Amino acid sequence: MRRSFLIQVFVLLSIWGMAQQDAHYTQFMSNKLVINPAYAGSREALSLTALYRHQWQGFEGAPRTGTFSFNAPFLKNNSGIGMSVIYDKLGLSEAWFIDLSYAYKLKLNDKNTLNIGLLGRVEYIGTRWDRADPLNPGDINIPLTQPNRFLPDFGVGVYYYHENFYAGFSIPHVLKNGLYISQDIDPNAGQYYENKMHYYLMGGGVMKLGSSVKFTPSILIKYQPESPFDVDLNASVLMMDAVWFGVTYRLGDALGGILQYQFNQQFKVGLAYDYHLSELKRHQPGSWEIMADYIFKYDNERIKNIRYF
């Protein structure tokens, strides 16, 4: 087969060997709803977030992920609702996930709130074998049909927050759906790749270091029984409530730099670049992300400061 197809196969096999690891986000602290449904409504206003990630730049068929989400308070701020659309492309395979989230708010006191969240998901998984570029056009190992599936799923989560810190735990997808199926000439043959449950533990806070400087550390712990233990540690500094500088370390995998700019209380954009620490650094220059976040502001809403979380 040609080089491009070999690279696509390599990327697919490497990810499958990781037992269907969920996508990484270097700016995870700005993309919480796609990780934890209990985050819905916690910002007390309608907010929109979009993120695009290009992983392993330079590899043809390398992972590309796009997310768009919105969430808002509901029922007089006693609940929260949200929706996320996630697109994930990897080699010849592509997937769409549509999540609907609901969170019930337990007001512990004036400053502390515990959200309990539930997520319903529809998954679409497809493999575009017609885009394969083999040396032999009649290769019998390449299916003539384009397998695709629609699958249901659900998730759960809890999210605790205060004006100065937050913590959350979630299982974004619970059902062990089969994500990829390939068939050769024998319609009863093929390969089955089962989705695995992922457990997420997140936390973060904000601390004043001076009149115009704030320190905003974050952590995301990801556990999947058949994959290596994964931790993302972020240390960010906010200058004059406008410019965010941050560094994210992914355990044994990558070191990422983050630059975000807060145009006003409502609108923020961010860029991130990952330098990989594994053997992959010999074959590609790194990964990058772009993010945009907008929170609506109405006269009757109590939005006096930027949202750190």
MOUR-V604481 format. One record per residue. N is the residue number from 0. RES is the residue in one small letter. PSI is psi in radians with two decimals (* if undefined). Layout:
N:RES:PSI  N:RES:PSI
This chain:
0:m:2.79  1:r:2.88  2:r:-0.74  3:s:-0.72  4:f:-0.65  5:l:-0.72  6:i:-0.72  7:q:-0.76  8:v:-0.72  9:f:-0.78  10:v:-0.77  11:l:-0.83  12:l:-0.63  13:s:-0.68  14:i:-0.76  15:w:-0.62  16:g:-0.36  17:m:0.20  18:a:0.83  19:q:0.90  20:q:2.36  21:d:2.84  22:a:2.55  23:h:2.62  24:y:2.01  25:t:-0.60  26:q:0.82  27:f:-0.56  28:m:-0.26  29:s:0.18  30:n:0.81  31:k:-0.58  32:l:-0.56  33:v:-0.19  34:i:-0.66  35:n:1.99  36:p:-0.37  37:a:-0.17  38:y:-0.35  39:a:2.25  40:g:-0.05  41:s:-0.32  42:r:-0.06  43:e:0.41  44:a:2.76  45:l:2.22  46:s:2.58  47:l:2.45  48:t:2.31  49:a:2.45  50:l:2.43  51:y:2.31  52:r:2.27  53:h:1.86  54:q:2.57  55:w:0.97  56:q:2.32  57:g:-0.36  58:f:2.14  59:e:2.27  60:g:0.14  61:a:2.79  62:p:2.41  63:r:2.28  64:t:2.34  65:g:2.40  66:t:2.50  67:f:2.28  68:s:2.68  69:f:2.65  70:n:2.77  71:a:2.74  72:p:2.77  73:f:2.59  74:l:1.07  75:k:0.68  76:n:0.34  77:n:-0.18  78:s:3.04  79:g:2.57  80:i:2.72  81:g:2.88  82:m:2.43  83:s:2.43  84:v:2.16  85:i:2.26  86:y:2.25  87:d:2.12  88:k:2.31  89:l:1.88  90:g:-2.14  91:l:-0.09  92:s:2.53  93:e:2.64  94:a:2.52  95:w:2.37  96:f:2.23  97:i:2.05  98:d:2.38  99:l:2.18  100:s:2.52  101:y:2.39  102:a:2.31  103:y:2.27  104:k:2.24  105:l:1.86  106:k:1.82  107:l:-0.67  108:n:-2.90  109:d:-0.43  110:k:-0.19  111:n:2.31  112:t:2.44  113:l:2.10  114:n:2.41  115:i:2.11  116:g:2.65  117:l:2.45  118:l:2.37  119:g:2.38  120:r:2.53  121:v:2.24  122:e:2.38  123:y:2.18  124:i:2.25  125:g:2.71  126:t:2.12  127:r:1.36  128:w:-0.34  129:d:-0.25  130:r:-0.01  131:a:2.56  132:d:1.20  133:p:2.79  134:l:-0.65  135:n:1.90  136:p:-0.37  137:g:0.39  138:d:2.05  139:i:-0.20  140:n:-0.12  141:i:2.07  142:p:2.57  143:l:-0.43  144:t:2.85  145:q:1.62  146:p:2.42  147:n:2.76  148:r:2.54  149:f:2.24  150:l:2.51  151:p:2.77  152:d:2.96  153:f:2.87  154:g:2.93  155:v:2.80  156:g:2.82  157:v:2.58  158:y:2.09  159:y:2.31  160:y:2.63  161:h:2.89  162:e:-0.32  163:n:-0.12  164:f:2.93  165:y:2.81  166:a:2.56  167:g:2.72  168:f:2.41  169:s:2.71  170:i:1.65  171:p:-0.53  172:h:2.28  173:v:-0.66  174:l:2.49  175:k:1.22  176:n:2.61  177:g:2.11  178:l:-0.64  179:y:2.34  180:i:2.29  181:s:2.47  182:q:2.47  183:d:-2.65  184:i:-0.65  185:d:1.98  186:p:-0.27  187:n:-0.08  188:a:3.01  189:g:-3.05  190:q:2.49  191:y:2.19  192:y:1.97  193:e:2.31  194:n:2.52  195:k:2.64  196:m:2.40  197:h:2.43  198:y:2.27  199:y:2.33  200:l:2.13  201:m:2.75  202:g:2.81  203:g:3.05  204:g:-3.12  205:v:2.34  206:m:2.38  207:k:2.24  208:l:-0.12  209:g:-3.06  210:s:-0.43  211:s:0.25  212:v:2.31  213:k:2.50  214:f:2.20  215:t:1.42  216:p:2.67  217:s:2.70  218:i:2.49  219:l:2.08  220:i:2.20  221:k:2.27  222:y:2.25  223:q:2.09  224:p:-0.48  225:e:0.21  226:s:2.82  227:p:2.58  228:f:2.36  229:d:2.30  230:v:2.31  231:d:2.15  232:l:2.21  233:n:2.38  234:a:2.02  235:s:2.63  236:v:2.30  237:l:2.11  238:m:2.18  239:m:0.55  240:d:0.58  241:a:-0.80  242:v:2.21  243:w:2.24  244:f:2.29  245:g:2.79  246:v:2.29  247:t:2.25  248:y:2.13  249:r:2.11  250:l:1.98  251:g:0.16  252:d:-0.88  253:a:2.75  254:l:2.10  255:g:2.48  256:g:2.45  257:i:2.34  258:l:2.11  259:q:2.56  260:y:2.22  261:q:1.77  262:f:-0.69  263:n:-2.92  264:q:-0.32  265:q:-0.56  266:f:2.28  267:k:2.47  268:v:2.71  269:g:2.64  270:l:2.54  271:a:2.53  272:y:2.29  273:d:2.28  274:y:2.07  275:h:2.42  276:l:-0.17  277:s:-3.02  278:e:-0.29  279:l:-0.41  280:k:-0.34  281:r:-0.27  282:h:-0.17  283:q:2.66  284:p:-0.30  285:g:-2.96  286:s:2.71  287:w:2.77  288:e:2.66  289:i:2.43  290:m:2.55  291:a:2.41  292:d:2.29  293:y:2.29  294:i:2.22  295:f:2.59  296:k:2.21  297:y:2.75  298:d:-0.54  299:n:0.14  300:e:2.57  301:r:1.19  302:i:1.68  303:k:-0.36  304:n:2.88  305:i:2.69  306:r:2.01  307:y:-0.43  308:f:*
